[in-house]
Amino acid sequence: MPTQVFPHPACFAMAVLLCSAPMPCFMAGSCQKRDDIISYSFPFFPHDSMQNLAIFGDASVIVANLVLTVDRDGMKGGAGSALLLSPIKLWGVDSDDVKHEASFNTSFTMNIYRRLGQGGGLAFVIVPSLHGPPPGSEGGFLGLTNTTSKSTTASGSSFVAVELDTWKDDFDPDDNHIGLNIGSVVSDVVVSLSSLPVPDNITLAPLMESVDYTVWIDYNGVGHHIWVYMAVDGLPKPNKAYLDAHLNMSSNIPQQAFIGFTASTGEGHHLHRILSWNLTVEKLPDHRAVRQRKMVLSAVLGSAAATVVIISVAVFYFYLRYKALKMELKLSDALPRLPGTPKEFKYAMIRKATNNYDEARKLGKGGFGAVYRGTLRLRSDKTCQLVDVAVKKVTRNRDRGYDDFLAEVDVINRLRHRNVVPLVGWCYEKGELLLIYEYMPNGSLDQYLFEENPRLQRPILGWNTRYDIIMDVAVGLHYVHHEHEHMVIHRDIKASNIMLDSSFHGRLGDFGLARIVSLNKNSYTDVGVAGTWGFIAPEYSVCHKATRKTDVYAFGVLVLEIITGERALAGNHDHETLQPLTDWVWWVHREGRLLHAVDDKVTSTQEFDRNDATRLLLLGLACSNPNPSDRPSMAEIVQVIAKSVPPPDVPLVKPTFVWPPEGGIPMEFDDMMATSNLDWEDMSSNEALGASVPSEVNRRNARVGHSNTAGSAEEYYV
């Protein structure tokens, strides 16, 4: 009889206990259980991932990565696996003996590094029991089994796997393919990645190269179908699946199964890593409880009292529908008729998606409301997808809340760019204003630059990642400034409004203060000043006109934050004074020690580049020049970051803010003199704006500082 895979069901009880207390959703390795879904999220893998994972064989957690097999000299034929500790119900039977299968979606970022020799491969697996790779499962057996025969259990095949195989067996097309395996390493459906037309072809393990790939797997339990997509990490999910196959899960695995990864190596040196992982599974109803409720309901409906209840409920229902219709008509009249208007969601659906706005699902809170993680079930003709979203509850004051809500929908709905957080939909019901965005699994940039909670164990952003994020933000800002049909001014560029997707690419988020500028205008005039202290340009404080150059100023401060790891405003230990980051960087530049400003956490790494650091620091200073006419445009900024032009020339001493500037008012402010009675002579120095020259000691000792997150003391709207 062939050896079975993972033949150890005794671990089931212990697994249930270990996952009975789910972690908050913002923690790495979080487990969320609701009435309708079970969701796991591993944006990275800290050492406390063991709370939700069982790791076997050669697998381990190293530097926030889930390493399934190691690459070390003298090691031949290794295998490792990592499975969720808690089993998941993937199908059930109702009272009429009809099987119902759970749909699920998963995505993970992986890397297979090959130095030499023949490889093995990596597989996403669904197995009946919790156990490590059986003996002899190295090489082409993927750590799953030790035979090519079909392995079975009492309920069907012993596993279902999606293999990413770099080992060519006699039954494989080549050493670079993906396959659907049901109870055997001989794939039921296989696709050669090398034979695909350019640019769709992919090399899973290029020799002596490290390439990260993102894999998406969608399973439709109703249609019994599975799709596998794949792309280089950072690229969007392809429109067409690489593997498209029929799969009846209930015929091949038991109702309760364990989900995870396995991998193996052969004679050569290979390293199999999972960098991040998200899994969302539809939670099937308790069919026994449903049957009992039906019996009770039938008994009630048989009485005369039930008739009265039904009539009352019907009247109440139509009354609520009448009120809802009035709200919808009001919003339809107010909401601009735009192409591709985002989807309107029902309030009950959003409340269910966020588990009634559970505090454990809160992603953050700002001056304009709280943001919660939610999971929506979106149905189409072919599939039922479970999509993670970020739900923003707008809680602005009554005078401006409705108008600002419409303005944000108006702005963000028009934007279509890879570096802008997409708007999924909106909801206006029961007096609640809700915006639903695509969920960014790695949160906001400030959580990685200024994280002060060591328990979260967030990875340190490397130099290359920081450089790429700066480029992402610059490209996104150039799009809203110059490429969009109408100029959009963001007005609140800061680290907490830069979101990071699963590949740590930066995206512009929170357009709550953004404004569309008409074609014949160059600025937006405010009654007061909007934004966050430390990021507000001096001329905006004077004339209350937001322009592209005020966004450039904020971008410059953001660049300095990313490179230095310091906040835009930091306080002394007594918190009595605030030290502007720009003043400190100008000071070390004047002292001829500009690179001293770089974050210590990246200067010691091999990837750190002194020339690039100098380039970005000079760019940050040029963008945060007190005088708007001396700041570069976003087009020039993108060129500097792309290294197609040299860095800007920056004076050693910070220029003095002069207003109005010599040579007259810039075009962006051409109508300001007619609308303002300010005394310009009183606003002609940095001291008039409260600037101070910080000491180096104070800045480096003020890492705790004052929070620059949304809703902090530095954020205001007058």
C-alpha positions in Angstrom: 0.0 0.0 0.0 1.5 3.4 -0.9 2.7 5.7 1.9 0.0 8.3 2.7 0.8 11.9 3.0 0.7 13.7 6.4 -0.8 10.6 8.2 -1.2 12.0 11.6 -4.8 13.1 12.4 -4.2 13.1 16.2 -2.8 16.7 16.0 -6.3 18.0 15.2 -7.5 18.7 18.7 -4.3 20.5 19.6 -4.6 22.6 16.5 -8.1 23.8 17.3 -6.9 25.0 20.7 -3.9 26.8 19.4 -5.9 28.9 16.9 -8.9 29.5 19.2 -7.7 33.0 20.0 -7.2 34.9 16.8 -4.8 37.8 16.7 -5.8 41.3 15.6 -6.0 41.7 11.9 -3.0 44.2 11.7 -0.6 41.6 13.2 1.5 39.4 11.0 -0.1 36.0 10.9 -3.5 37.2 11.9 -6.5 34.8 12.0 -9.9 36.3 11.6 -13.1 34.2 12.1 -16.6 35.6 11.3 -20.0 34.2 10.5 -19.2 34.2 6.8 -15.4 33.9 6.3 -12.2 32.7 7.8 -9.2 34.8 6.9 -5.5 34.5 7.5 -3.0 37.3 6.7 0.8 37.0 6.7 2.2 40.2 5.2 5.5 38.8 6.5 6.5 36.0 8.9 7.8 37.1 12.3 8.9 34.5 14.8 5.5 34.5 16.5 4.0 33.1 13.2 4.1 29.8 15.1 0.9 30.8 16.8 -0.9 29.9 13.5 1.6 27.7 11.7 3.0 24.2 12.2 6.5 24.0 10.6 8.1 20.6 9.7 11.3 19.2 8.2 13.7 21.7 6.8 11.3 24.6 7.0 11.9 27.6 9.4 11.2 31.3 9.8 14.3 33.3 8.8 14.4 37.2 8.6 10.6 37.5 8.3 10.4 34.9 5.5 8.9 31.4 5.6 11.8 29.3 4.4 10.7 25.8 3.3 14.1 24.5 2.2 17.5 25.9 2.8 20.4 26.4 0.4 23.6 25.2 2.1 26.6 23.3 1.0 26.5 19.5 1.4 22.7 19.4 1.7 21.1 17.1 -0.8 17.5 16.0 -1.0 15.7 18.2 1.5 12.0 18.8 2.2 10.0 21.1 4.4 6.4 22.1 5.0 4.3 24.7 6.8 0.6 24.3 7.5 -2.0 26.3 9.3 -2.5 24.8 12.7 -6.3 24.9 12.5 -8.2 22.8 10.0 -10.7 24.5 7.8 -14.0 23.1 6.7 -14.1 23.1 2.9 -17.4 21.3 2.3 -20.5 20.1 4.1 -23.8 18.3 3.5 -27.2 19.8 4.1 -30.4 18.0 5.3 -31.2 16.9 1.8 -27.8 15.2 1.5 -26.6 17.9 -1.0 -22.9 18.7 -0.8 -21.9 22.4 -0.5 -18.3 23.5 -1.1 -16.6 26.6 0.2 -15.1 29.0 -2.2 -11.7 30.5 -1.3 -9.1 32.9 -2.6 -5.4 32.9 -1.8 -2.4 34.9 -2.9 1.3 34.5 -1.9 4.6 35.9 -2.9 7.4 33.3 -3.3 11.0 33.0 -4.5 12.9 29.9 -5.7 16.6 30.6 -5.8 18.8 28.0 -7.7 22.5 28.0 -7.5 23.2 24.8 -9.4 21.9 21.2 -10.1 18.5 19.8 -10.5 15.7 21.4 -8.4 12.6 20.2 -6.7 9.7 22.6 -6.4 7.1 24.3 -4.2 3.4 23.5 -3.8 0.3 25.1 -2.3 -1.4 22.2 -0.6 -4.6 21.0 1.0 -4.0 17.9 3.1 -6.2 15.8 5.4 -3.9 15.8 8.4 -1.2 17.7 10.2 2.2 16.1 9.7 5.6 16.8 8.0 7.0 15.4 4.8 7.2 11.6 4.7 10.6 9.9 4.3 11.8 9.8 0.7 9.7 12.8 -0.4 12.6 15.0 -1.5 13.4 15.8 -5.2 10.5 15.6 -7.6 8.0 14.4 -4.8 7.7 18.0 -3.5 7.7 17.0 0.1 4.2 15.6 -0.5 4.6 11.8 -0.9 7.2 9.2 -1.8 5.5 7.5 -4.7 4.0 8.3 -8.0 1.0 6.1 -7.3 -2.3 7.7 -6.4 -2.5 8.1 -2.6 -6.0 7.8 -1.2 -7.9 8.1 2.1 -11.4 6.9 3.1 -12.8 10.2 1.8 -10.9 10.3 -1.4 -7.5 11.5 -2.6 -4.9 12.2 0.2 -4.2 15.8 -1.0 -4.9 18.5 -3.5 -1.9 20.7 -4.6 -0.9 23.4 -7.0 2.7 22.7 -7.8 5.3 25.1 -9.0 7.8 22.5 -10.2 11.5 22.9 -11.2 12.2 19.2 -11.5 11.6 17.3 -14.7 10.3 13.8 -14.2 9.4 11.4 -17.0 5.8 12.5 -16.7 6.6 16.2 -16.7 6.8 18.4 -19.8 9.9 20.2 -18.5 11.6 21.6 -15.4 9.5 24.8 -15.4 5.8 24.2 -15.1 2.7 24.5 -12.9 0.3 21.7 -12.3 -2.9 20.6 -10.4 -2.1 17.5 -8.5 -4.9 15.3 -7.0 -3.5 12.6 -4.8 -0.3 12.2 -6.8 2.8 14.2 -8.0 1.7 13.2 -11.5 -0.3 16.3 -12.4 -3.9 16.0 -13.6 -3.5 19.3 -15.4 -0.1 20.7 -16.2 1.1 23.9 -18.0 4.6 24.5 -19.2 5.6 28.0 -18.4 8.5 28.0 -20.8 6.3 27.3 -23.8 4.0 30.3 -23.3 4.3 33.2 -25.7 6.4 36.2 -24.8 5.8 38.1 -22.5 3.7 35.5 -20.6 6.5 33.0 -20.2 8.0 32.7 -16.7 11.1 31.1 -15.3 10.4 29.8 -11.8 14.0 29.4 -10.8 16.4 31.2 -13.1 20.0 30.1 -12.4 21.8 32.4 -10.0 19.0 35.0 -10.0 16.5 35.9 -7.4 13.0 36.7 -8.8 10.0 37.2 -6.6 6.6 36.0 -8.0 3.1 36.6 -6.8 0.7 33.7 -7.3 -3.1 34.0 -7.0 -5.3 30.9 -6.7 -9.1 31.2 -6.8 -11.5 28.3 -6.2 -15.2 28.5 -6.9 -17.0 26.0 -4.7 -20.3 26.4 -6.6 -18.9 25.8 -10.1 -16.2 23.4 -8.9 -13.4 25.3 -10.7 -9.9 26.5 -9.9 -7.9 29.2 -11.5 -4.1 29.9 -11.0 -2.6 33.2 -11.9 1.0 34.3 -11.7 3.1 37.4 -12.3 6.4 39.0 -11.3 5.9 40.5 -7.9 4.7 44.1 -8.2 2.8 43.6 -11.4 -1.1 43.4 -11.3 -3.0 40.1 -11.4 -3.2 38.9 -15.0 -6.6 38.9 -16.7 -6.1 35.4 -17.9 -5.3 32.4 -15.7 -2.2 30.2 -16.4 -4.1 27.2 -15.2 -7.8 26.8 -15.6 -9.3 23.4 -14.5 -12.3 21.6 -13.1 -11.9 20.5 -9.5 -14.4 18.8 -7.2 -13.0 19.4 -3.7 -15.6 17.3 -1.9 -14.7 14.2 -3.9 -11.0 14.4 -3.1 -10.4 15.7 0.5 -12.2 15.3 3.8 -14.6 18.0 5.1 -11.9 19.3 7.5 -8.5 19.9 5.9 -5.2 21.7 6.5 -3.8 24.3 4.2 -0.3 25.4 3.6 2.9 24.9 1.6 5.5 22.1 1.0 8.8 22.1 -1.0 11.7 19.9 -1.8 15.2 20.0 -3.3 17.2 17.5 -5.3 20.9 17.2 -5.9 21.5 20.9 -6.3 21.4 23.9 -4.1 18.0 25.5 -3.8 16.2 27.9 -1.5 12.4 28.0 -1.4 10.8 31.0 0.3 7.3 32.4 1.0 7.5 36.1 1.5 3.9 36.9 2.3 0.5 35.0 2.2 -3.2 35.9 2.4 -6.0 33.3 2.5 -9.7 33.9 2.7 -12.2 31.0 2.9 -16.0 31.1 2.7 -17.4 29.8 6.0 -20.1 27.3 5.4 -23.3 27.4 7.4 -24.2 24.9 10.1 -26.8 22.9 8.0 -28.1 21.1 11.1 -28.8 24.5 12.8 -30.5 25.8 9.6 -32.8 22.7 9.5 -33.8 23.3 13.2 -34.6 26.9 12.5 -36.7 25.9 9.5 -38.7 23.6 11.7 -39.3 26.3 14.4 -40.3 28.8 11.8 -42.8 26.4 10.2 -44.4 25.9 13.6 -44.7 29.7 14.2 -46.1 30.4 10.8 -48.9 27.9 11.4 -50.4 30.1 14.1 -52.6 33.1 13.8 -50.1 35.2 15.7 -47.5 34.6 13.0 -49.8 36.4 10.5 -49.8 39.5 12.6 -46.0 39.4 12.9 -45.6 39.0 9.1 -47.9 42.0 8.4 -46.0 44.1 11.0 -42.6 43.1 9.6 -43.8 43.9 6.0 -45.0 47.3 7.0 -41.8 48.1 8.8 -39.7 46.8 5.9 -41.5 49.0 3.3 -41.1 52.0 5.6 -37.3 51.4 5.8 -37.2 50.9 2.0 -39.0 54.2 1.6 -36.5 56.0 3.7 -33.6 54.3 2.0 -35.0 55.3 -1.4 -35.2 58.9 -0.4 -31.5 58.8 0.7 -30.5 57.1 -2.6 -32.3 59.7 -4.6 -30.8 62.5 -2.7 -27.3 61.1 -3.2 -27.9 60.4 -6.8 -28.8 64.0 -7.4 -25.7 65.2 -5.5 -23.2 62.7 -6.8 -21.7 63.9 -10.1 -22.5 61.6 -13.0 -19.1 60.2 -13.7 -18.0 57.4 -16.0 -17.4 54.2 -14.0 -19.1 55.4 -10.9 -18.0 53.1 -8.0 -20.4 50.4 -6.8 -22.9 51.4 -4.1 -23.0 48.9 -1.2 -25.7 48.4 1.3 -24.9 49.4 4.9 -25.8 46.0 6.3 -23.3 44.4 3.9 -20.5 46.6 5.0 -21.4 46.1 8.7 -21.2 42.4 8.2 -18.0 42.7 6.3 -16.3 44.5 9.2 -17.9 42.3 11.9 -20.0 45.3 13.0 -16.9 47.5 13.0 -15.0 45.3 15.4 -12.2 47.1 17.2 -9.9 44.2 16.3 -10.5 45.1 12.6 -9.6 48.8 13.0 -6.7 49.7 10.8 -6.4 53.3 12.0 -8.2 56.5 13.1 -7.8 60.0 11.8 -9.4 63.4 12.0 -12.0 62.4 9.4 -12.9 59.0 10.7 -11.8 55.4 11.4 -10.7 52.8 8.9 -11.7 49.1 9.2 -10.6 46.0 7.4 -13.5 44.1 5.8 -14.1 41.2 3.5 -16.8 41.4 0.8 -18.2 38.6 -1.2 -18.4 39.8 -4.8 -20.3 37.6 -7.2 -20.0 37.5 -10.9 -21.3 35.2 -13.6 -18.5 32.7 -13.2 -17.0 33.2 -9.7 -17.7 34.3 -6.2 -14.7 36.2 -5.0 -13.9 37.1 -1.4 -12.2 40.5 -1.6 -10.4 42.3 1.3 -11.3 46.0 1.6 -10.6 49.0 3.8 -13.8 50.7 4.9 -13.5 54.4 5.9 -16.2 55.7 8.2 -16.4 59.4 7.5 -17.2 61.3 10.8 -16.6 64.9 9.8 -18.7 67.8 11.2 -22.2 68.1 9.9 -21.5 71.3 8.0 -18.8 69.9 5.8 -19.1 66.1 6.1 -21.6 65.6 3.3 -19.8 67.9 0.9 -16.4 66.5 1.7 -17.7 63.0 1.2 -19.0 63.8 -2.2 -15.8 65.6 -3.1 -13.7 62.6 -2.1 -15.8 60.3 -4.2 -15.7 62.8 -7.0 -11.8 62.9 -6.9 -10.8 59.4 -6.3 -13.4 57.9 -8.7 -11.7 59.7 -11.6 -8.2 58.4 -10.8 -7.0 55.2 -12.5 -3.3 54.6 -11.8 -1.2 51.8 -10.3 0.2 54.2 -7.7 -3.2 55.4 -6.4 -5.3 53.3 -4.0 -8.4 52.2 -5.9 -11.9 53.1 -4.7 -14.1 50.0 -4.7 -17.4 51.6 -3.7 -19.4 53.8 -1.3 -22.3 53.7 1.0 -24.6 56.5 2.3 -27.3 55.0 4.6 -28.6 55.4 8.1 -26.7 58.7 8.3 -23.4 56.9 7.8 -20.9 58.0 5.1 -18.7 55.1 4.0 -15.9 54.8 1.5 -14.7 51.3 0.5 -11.1 51.1 -0.8 -9.0 48.2 -2.0 -7.2 46.8 1.0 -3.5 47.3 1.2 -2.1 44.4 3.1 1.1 46.1 4.3 -0.6 49.1 5.8 0.8 52.6 5.7 4.3 53.8 5.3 4.6 55.5 8.7 4.1 52.2 10.5 7.5 51.0 9.1 9.4 54.3 9.4 8.3 55.2 12.9 6.9 52.0 14.5 7.3 52.3 18.3 5.6 49.0 19.2 8.3 46.3 19.2 5.6 43.6 19.6 4.5 44.1 16.0 8.0 43.1 14.7 7.6 44.9 11.4 10.5 44.4 9.0 12.9 47.2 8.4 12.5 48.9 5.1 15.6 48.3 3.1 17.4 50.9 1.0 16.1 49.7 -2.4 12.5 49.4 -1.0 12.7 53.0 0.2 14.0 54.2 -3.1 11.3 52.4 -5.0 8.6 53.8 -2.7 9.8 57.4 -3.3 9.6 56.7 -7.1 6.1 55.2 -6.7 4.8 58.3 -4.8 6.5 60.6 -7.3 4.9 58.8 -10.3 1.5 58.8 -8.6 1.7 62.5 -7.8 2.9 63.4 -11.3 -0.2 61.5 -12.6 -2.6 63.6 -10.5 -0.8 66.8 -11.2 -0.2 66.5 -14.9 -1.5 63.4 -16.6 -5.1 63.3 -15.3 -7.7 65.2 -17.4 -8.2 67.7 -14.5 -5.4 68.7 -12.1 -5.8 67.2 -8.7 -4.1 68.7 -5.6 -3.7 66.2 -2.8 -3.1 68.7 0.0 -2.1 66.0 2.6 1.0 64.1 1.4 2.5 62.4 4.4 3.7 58.9 5.4 0.4 57.8 7.0 -1.3 58.5 3.6 1.1 56.4 1.6 -0.2 52.9 1.5 1.9 49.8 0.8 0.5 46.9 -1.3 1.5 43.3 -0.9 4.8 44.0 -2.7 5.6 47.1 -0.7 4.9 49.4 -3.6 3.7 52.8 -2.6 0.3 54.1 -3.4 -1.3 57.5 -2.8 -4.2 57.2 -0.4 -6.7 59.3 1.5 -7.9 61.9 -0.9 -10.2 63.4 1.8 -8.6 66.8 1.4 -7.8 66.6 -2.3 -9.4 69.0 -4.7 -10.0 69.1 -8.4 -8.8 72.3 -10.0 -10.7 73.7 -13.0 -9.0 73.9 -16.4 -8.5 77.7 -16.2 -7.1 77.7 -12.7 -3.8 76.9 -11.1 -4.7 76.8 -7.5 -7.4 76.1 -5.0 -8.3 78.7 -2.4 -9.1 77.6 1.1 -11.0 79.5 3.8 -8.3 78.3 6.2 -5.4 75.9 5.9 -5.7 72.2 5.4 -3.0 69.6 6.0 -0.6 68.4 8.6 2.0 70.5 10.5 5.5 69.9 9.2 4.3 69.3 5.6 2.6 72.7 5.0 4.4 75.0 2.7 5.1 78.5 4.0 3.2 80.4 1.2 0.1 78.2 1.8 0.1 79.4 5.4 0.2 83.0 4.1 -2.2 83.0 1.2 -4.4 79.9 1.7 -3.9 78.8 -1.9 -3.1 75.2 -2.5 -1.0 74.6 -5.7 1.1 71.9 -7.3 4.1 73.5 -5.5 2.5 73.1 -2.1 2.2 69.3 -2.8 5.8 69.3 -4.0 6.8 70.9 -0.6 5.0 68.1 1.3 6.6 65.5 -1.0 10.0 66.9 -0.2 9.4 66.5 3.5 8.2 63.0 2.9 11.4 62.1 1.0 13.5 63.4 4.0 11.3 61.3 6.4 11.9 58.1 4.3 15.7 58.6 4.0 16.3 59.7 7.6 13.7 57.6 9.4 12.8 60.8 11.4 9.4 62.5 11.7 8.7 65.8 10.0 8.2 67.3 13.5 9.9 65.8 16.5 9.9 67.0 20.1 12.4 67.1 22.9 12.1 64.8 25.8 10.0 67.5 27.6 7.8 67.8 24.5 7.9 71.6 24.9 9.4 72.4 21.5 9.0 71.0 18.0 12.0 70.5 15.7 11.3 70.6 11.9 13.1 67.9 10.1 13.8 70.2 7.1 15.8 72.6 9.3 17.9 69.8 10.7 18.7 68.4 7.2 19.6 71.8 5.9 21.9 72.2 9.0 23.9 69.0 8.4 24.0 69.9 4.7 25.6 73.3 5.6 28.1 71.4 7.9 29.1 69.3 4.9 27.9 66.1 6.5 24.7 65.5 4.5 24.9 61.7 4.6 24.9 61.8 8.4 21.1 62.3 8.0 20.6 58.9 6.5 18.7 56.4 8.7 21.3 54.2 10.6 19.2 51.1 9.9 20.1 51.2 6.2 23.6 52.6 6.0 25.2 49.4 7.1 23.5 47.2 4.5 25.1 46.0 1.3 22.4 47.5 -0.9 22.9 51.1 0.5 24.2 53.5 -2.2 25.8 56.7 -1.0 25.4 58.5 -4.3 21.7 57.7 -4.4 21.3 58.8 -0.8 22.9 62.1 -1.7 20.7 62.4 -4.7 17.5 61.9 -2.7 18.5 64.1 0.2 19.3 67.0 -2.2 16.0 66.4 -4.0 14.2 66.5 -0.6 15.8 69.8 0.2 15.1 71.3 -3.2 11.4 70.3 -2.9 11.1 71.7 0.6 12.7 75.0 -0.4 10.8 77.8 1.4 10.2 79.7 -1.9 7.8 77.9 -4.3 9.4 79.2 -7.5 12.7 77.4 -6.6 11.0 74.0 -6.2 11.2 71.5 -9.0 8.1 70.3 -10.9 6.9 66.7 -10.5 8.2 66.0 -14.0 11.7 67.1 -13.0 11.4 65.2 -9.7 10.6 61.9 -11.6 13.6 62.5 -13.8 15.9 63.0 -10.9 14.7 59.8 -9.1 15.0 57.8 -12.4 18.7 59.1 -12.6 18.1 60.5 -16.1 19.2 64.0 -14.9 21.7 65.0 -12.1 20.4 65.9 -8.7 19.4 69.6 -8.2 21.8 72.2 -7.1 21.0 73.1 -3.5 22.6 76.1 -1.6 24.5 75.2 1.6 22.3 77.6 3.6 18.5 77.3 3.8 17.0 80.2 1.8 14.9 82.8 3.5 11.2 82.8 2.8 10.3 85.9 0.9 6.8 86.9 0.1 5.8 88.3 -2.3 8.7 87.0 -4.2 11.1 89.1 -6.2 9.8 89.4 -9.8 6.1 89.4 -8.8 3.5 86.9 -7.8 3.8 83.4 -9.5 1.1 82.4 -11.9 -0.3 80.0 -9.3 -1.1 83.0 -7.1 -2.1 85.5 -9.8 -5.5 86.4 -8.2 -4.2 86.5 -4.6 -3.5 90.2 -4.2 -7.1 91.1 -5.0 -8.4 88.7 -2.3 -6.0 89.3 0.6 -5.1 92.1 2.9 -2.1 90.5 4.5 0.9 92.6 5.4 3.6 91.0 3.3 6.5 92.8 5.1 5.5 90.9 8.3 5.8 87.5 6.5 9.2 87.9 4.9 11.3 85.8 7.2 11.5 82.2 8.5 11.2 83.6 12.1 7.8 85.0 11.2 6.7 81.5 10.4 8.0 80.0 13.7 11.0 78.2 12.1 13.8 77.2 14.4 17.3 75.8 13.9 17.4 72.5 15.7 20.5 71.1 17.3 21.8 67.8 16.0 21.6 66.2 19.5 17.9 67.2 19.9 17.0 65.8 16.5 18.7 62.5 17.0 17.5 62.2 20.5 13.9 63.0 19.6 12.9 59.7 17.9 9.7 59.4 19.9 8.6 62.9 19.0 5.1 63.8 18.1 2.9 61.6 16.0 2.3 62.7 12.5 -0.5 60.2 11.9 -3.9 61.3 10.8 -5.9 62.8 13.6 -2.9 63.9 15.6 -2.3 67.3 17.1 -0.5 68.4 13.9 -3.5 67.8 11.7 -6.0 70.6 11.3 -8.6 72.1 9.0 -9.8 75.6 9.6 
